[in-house]
Amino acid sequence: MPAPVHGRCSLTIKGITYLNGACDIVLAEDGSFDVFEHFGQPGYFAKVIRDGAMAQGYWNGARDSDHAQDELGELTRSGACWKNATAKICAWS
């Protein structure tokens, strides 16, 4: 896994914002990325796994969970964000 970079993130699920501000971002070569409240520590995190113009989203669902087991469904890009009717994941490095 590449080293995280410090940036700004937003994670909103079903109208509740879990991240909004400073965060750690891990970028993949294909444009996929992970956002972390605090990389390597308990906190919220989410994954955007790109597949061309679309992506699949996942998040850990609970602050202390260490797996992104909760599916967020198919996401479409809007600027620095990937979103659908349920979720919005944004990252700025």
C-alpha positions in Angstrom: 0.0 0.0 0.0 1.4 3.4 -0.9 2.1 5.9 1.9 -0.7 8.2 2.8 -0.7 11.9 2.0 -2.3 14.5 4.2 -5.3 16.2 2.7 -8.9 17.1 3.2 -11.8 14.6 3.0 -15.5 14.4 3.3 -17.5 11.3 3.9 -21.3 11.5 4.1 -23.5 8.4 4.4 -27.3 8.6 4.4 -27.1 12.3 5.2 -24.7 11.9 8.2 -21.2 13.4 7.8 -18.5 11.2 9.3 -15.4 13.0 8.0 -15.1 16.7 7.0 -11.7 18.2 7.1 -8.1 17.0 7.7 -7.5 13.4 6.8 -5.1 10.9 5.3 -5.5 9.7 1.7 -4.0 6.7 0.0 -4.0 7.0 -3.8 -3.7 4.1 -6.2 -2.3 4.4 -9.8 -5.7 3.6 -11.3 -7.4 6.5 -9.5 -8.8 4.4 -6.7 -8.3 5.8 -3.3 -8.9 5.3 0.4 -9.7 8.1 2.9 -8.9 7.7 6.6 -9.8 9.8 9.6 -6.4 8.8 11.0 -4.3 6.4 9.0 -3.3 3.4 11.1 -5.5 4.3 14.0 -9.1 3.7 14.9 -11.5 6.0 13.0 -13.8 6.1 10.0 -12.5 5.2 6.6 -13.8 4.6 3.1 -12.6 3.1 -0.2 -13.4 4.2 -3.8 -12.4 1.4 -6.2 -12.5 2.7 -9.8 -13.6 0.8 -12.8 -13.3 3.2 -15.7 -15.8 6.0 -15.4 -17.6 4.3 -12.5 -16.5 3.1 -9.0 -17.6 1.0 -6.1 -17.7 2.4 -2.6 -17.1 0.8 0.7 -16.7 2.0 4.3 -16.0 0.6 7.7 -19.4 1.6 9.2 -18.2 1.9 12.7 -15.3 4.0 14.1 -13.4 1.0 15.6 -13.9 -1.4 12.7 -10.7 -2.2 10.7 -12.4 -3.5 7.5 -14.4 -1.6 4.9 -17.1 -4.3 4.9 -20.2 -2.0 4.3 -21.0 -1.6 0.6 -22.0 1.8 -0.6 -22.8 0.7 -4.2 -21.9 2.2 -7.5 -20.6 5.7 -7.5 -20.2 8.4 -10.2 -17.6 11.2 -10.2 -18.4 14.8 -9.6 -15.2 16.8 -9.3 -13.2 15.6 -6.3 -16.2 13.5 -5.1 -17.7 10.2 -5.9 -21.3 9.8 -5.0 -24.7 8.2 -5.4 -28.1 8.7 -3.6 -26.7 7.2 -0.4 -23.1 8.2 -0.1 -20.6 10.9 -1.0 -16.8 10.4 -0.7 -14.5 13.4 -1.5 -10.7 13.8 -1.3 -8.4 16.8 -1.9 -4.7 16.3 -1.5 
